[in-house]
């Protein structure tokens, strides 16, 4: 049921684009999707690779330790997916123009909606992996199907009024259902902590992302970065410094940051001993 719902939500955009708009536009969208999936594929491997460890933590550790591990896991997800989202926002279209030409660039609002879905989908991967490790399946078995139906309805209605942006509105709205439902279920089944903490910290992650995005965009505009590969790589460097700097300054006192740092330190020590 989960897989069928995911297919209805994630695999129907191109069908709707070709049916209501044009096959040529599908090719333009695929250029963006190719870049995003190529890079995010490496990121996703990191989060899928720790599912066995999550299962061990859930099986043998206390509720407090499980909660700390979960917070650290989602903190890392917000950091990495937030960083890549800001990078895509400012570099994806310039890269498409450099590789294939300006005629293959998509409208800004469609790209923004595509990347909003990418960010929240990354956070859903974190939630889904933890839910899977905890063995929680039946409680939300129909949610994915509901998402798929909502996505189809909204996308088909809005594509006729708003074009490509309407399709991605359907994708974003249907995806946010899981971003709200999954943490409620996880907190209810796994932790004795109010779920409002999850949504409050999520808001702080989004605010940090937006601040770094505005700073990077404003700095790039103020410095009047020239077009071409030189400006592209300089903006990539600027995004790396600004986003990670903002994220560290905002959260370096949080327990999840300290715990993540301790894990990295242990890994480095083990590597040096090896």
C-alpha positions in Angstrom: 0.0 0.0 0.0 2.8 2.4 0.8 4.6 1.6 -2.5 1.4 2.0 -4.5 0.7 5.4 -2.9 4.3 6.5 -3.5 4.0 5.6 -7.2 0.8 7.6 -7.5 2.4 10.6 -5.9 6.0 10.5 -7.3 5.7 8.8 -10.7 2.7 10.7 -12.3 4.1 14.2 -12.8 5.6 13.5 -16.2 2.4 11.7 -17.4 0.4 14.8 -16.4 2.9 17.2 -18.0 2.9 15.2 -21.3 -0.9 14.9 -21.3 -1.8 18.5 -20.5 1.2 20.4 -21.6 3.9 19.0 -24.0 6.3 16.1 -24.3 9.1 18.6 -25.0 8.5 20.1 -21.5 9.0 16.7 -20.0 12.5 16.6 -21.4 13.3 20.0 -19.9 12.0 18.9 -16.5 14.1 15.7 -16.8 17.2 17.8 -17.2 16.6 19.3 -13.7 15.6 15.9 -12.3 18.7 14.3 -13.6 21.0 16.8 -11.8 19.0 16.5 -8.6 18.8 12.7 -8.5 22.4 12.3 -9.4 23.6 14.4 -6.4 20.9 13.4 -4.0 21.5 9.7 -4.7 24.8 10.0 -2.8 23.1 11.8 0.0 20.3 9.2 0.3 22.8 6.4 0.6 24.1 8.0 3.8 20.7 8.0 5.4 19.6 4.5 4.3 22.9 3.0 5.4 22.2 3.5 9.1 18.8 1.8 9.3 20.4 -1.3 10.9 22.0 0.8 13.6 18.7 2.6 14.2 17.0 -0.8 14.7 19.6 -1.8 17.3 19.1 1.5 19.2 15.4 1.0 19.2 15.8 -2.6 20.4 18.3 -2.2 23.3 18.5 1.5 24.3 16.4 3.6 26.6 13.7 5.9 25.4 15.9 8.9 26.2 18.8 7.5 24.1 16.4 6.6 21.3 15.0 10.1 21.3 18.5 11.7 21.2 19.5 9.4 18.3 16.3 10.3 16.4 16.9 14.1 17.0 20.5 13.7 15.8 19.4 11.8 12.7 16.8 14.3 11.7 19.2 17.2 12.6 21.7 15.7 10.2 19.0 15.4 7.6 17.9 19.0 8.0 21.5 20.1 7.6 22.4 18.1 4.5 19.1 18.4 2.7 18.9 22.1 3.6 22.4 22.7 2.3 21.7 21.0 -1.0 18.4 22.8 -1.3 20.0 26.2 -1.0 22.7 25.1 -3.5 20.0 23.9 -6.0 18.0 27.1 -5.6 20.9 29.3 -6.6 23.0 27.0 -8.9 20.6 24.6 -10.6 19.3 26.9 -13.4 22.8 28.4 -14.0 24.1 24.9 -14.4 21.4 23.9 -16.8 22.1 27.0 -18.8 25.8 26.3 -18.9 25.3 22.7 -20.0 22.4 22.9 -22.4 21.5 26.6 -22.9 19.1 29.2 -21.6 16.3 27.8 -23.7 16.1 24.8 -21.4 15.5 26.9 -18.2 12.2 26.4 -16.4 10.1 29.1 -14.8 11.4 30.2 -11.4 8.2 29.4 -9.5 8.2 25.8 -10.9 11.8 25.3 -9.8 11.1 26.7 -6.3 8.2 24.3 -5.9 10.3 21.4 -7.2 13.0 22.2 -4.6 10.5 22.8 -1.8 9.3 19.2 -2.4 12.9 18.0 -2.6 13.6 19.5 0.9 10.5 18.0 2.6 11.0 14.7 0.8 14.5 14.5 2.3 13.0 15.1 5.7 10.4 12.4 5.0 13.2 9.9 4.2 14.6 10.5 7.7 11.1 9.9 9.2 10.3 6.9 7.0 13.6 5.2 7.8 13.1 5.6 11.6 9.5 4.4 11.3 10.7 1.4 9.3 13.4 0.6 11.8 10.8 0.8 14.6 8.5 -1.6 12.7 5.6 0.9 12.3 3.7 0.1 9.2 0.0 -0.7 9.7 -0.9 2.4 11.6 -0.6 4.6 8.5 -1.1 2.0 5.8 -3.6 4.1 3.8 -1.9 7.5 4.2 0.3 7.0 1.1 -2.8 6.1 -1.0 -4.6 9.3 0.2 -1.5 11.3 -0.7 -1.5 9.8 -4.2 -5.1 10.6 -4.8 -4.8 14.1 -3.5 -1.7 14.7 -5.7 -3.5 13.5 -8.8 -6.6 15.7 -8.1 -4.7 18.9 -7.3 -2.2 18.4 -10.1 -4.8 17.7 -12.8 -7.0 20.7 -11.7 -4.2 23.2 -11.3 -2.2 22.3 -14.4 -5.1 23.6 -16.5 -5.0 27.0 -14.6 -1.3 27.4 -13.6 0.7 25.2 -15.9 3.8 23.4 -14.6 3.6 25.2 -11.2 0.2 23.7 -10.6 1.5 20.2 -10.9 4.2 20.8 -8.3 1.7 22.4 -6.0 -0.1 19.1 -6.0 3.2 17.3 -5.3 4.1 19.6 -2.4 0.7 19.6 -0.7 0.3 15.8 -0.9 3.9 15.4 0.4 3.3 17.7 3.4 0.6 15.3 4.6 3.3 12.8 5.5 5.6 15.5 6.9 2.8 16.2 9.5 1.5 12.7 10.0 4.7 10.7 10.3 6.3 12.6 13.2 2.9 12.5 15.1 2.9 8.7 14.7 6.6 8.3 15.6 6.3 10.5 18.7 3.2 8.7 19.8 4.6 5.2 19.4 8.3 5.7 20.2 8.7 8.6 22.6 7.0 10.1 25.6 7.6 13.7 24.4 5.1 16.2 22.9 5.3 16.3 19.1 5.2 20.1 19.1 9.0 19.9 19.7 9.4 18.4 16.3 7.5 21.1 14.5 9.1 23.9 16.5 12.6 22.7 15.7 11.6 22.1 12.0 10.5 25.7 11.8 13.9 26.8 13.2 15.7 24.7 10.5 13.5 26.3 7.8 14.2 29.8 9.1 18.0 29.1 9.1 17.7 27.9 5.5 15.9 31.0 4.4 18.3 33.3 6.1 21.3 31.7 4.5 19.5 31.7 1.1 18.8 35.4 1.3 22.4 36.1 2.4 23.8 34.1 -0.5 21.5 35.5 -3.1 22.1 39.1 -1.9 25.9 38.7 -1.7 26.0 37.2 -5.2 23.8 40.0 -6.6 25.9 42.7 -4.8 29.2 41.3 -6.1 27.6 41.1 -9.6 29.1 37.7 -10.2 29.8 37.2 -13.8 28.2 34.5 -15.8 30.2 31.4 -16.7 31.9 28.6 -14.8 34.0 31.1 -12.7 30.9 32.7 -11.2 29.2 29.3 -10.8 32.1 27.9 -8.7 32.5 31.1 -6.7 28.7 31.0 -5.8 29.1 27.3 -4.8 32.0 28.3 -2.5 29.9 31.1 -1.0 26.9 28.9 -0.4 29.1 26.3 1.4 30.6 28.9 3.7 27.4 30.8 4.5 24.9 28.0 4.9 27.2 25.8 7.1 28.3 28.8 9.1 24.7 29.8 9.7 23.7 26.3 10.7 26.6 25.8 13.1 26.0 29.2 14.7 22.3 28.5 15.1 22.6 25.0 16.6 26.1 24.4 18.0 24.7 24.4 21.5 22.0 21.8 20.8 22.4 18.3 22.3 22.0 16.7 18.8 24.9 18.8 17.5 27.1 17.8 20.4 26.1 14.1 20.0 26.9 14.2 16.2 30.2 15.8 16.9 31.1 13.1 19.4 30.3 10.4 16.8 32.5 12.1 14.3 35.3 12.3 16.9 35.0 8.6 17.7 35.1 7.8 14.0 38.3 9.8 13.5 40.0 8.2 16.5 39.1 4.7 15.3 40.4 5.6 11.8 43.7 6.9 13.3 44.1 3.7 15.4 43.3 1.5 12.3 
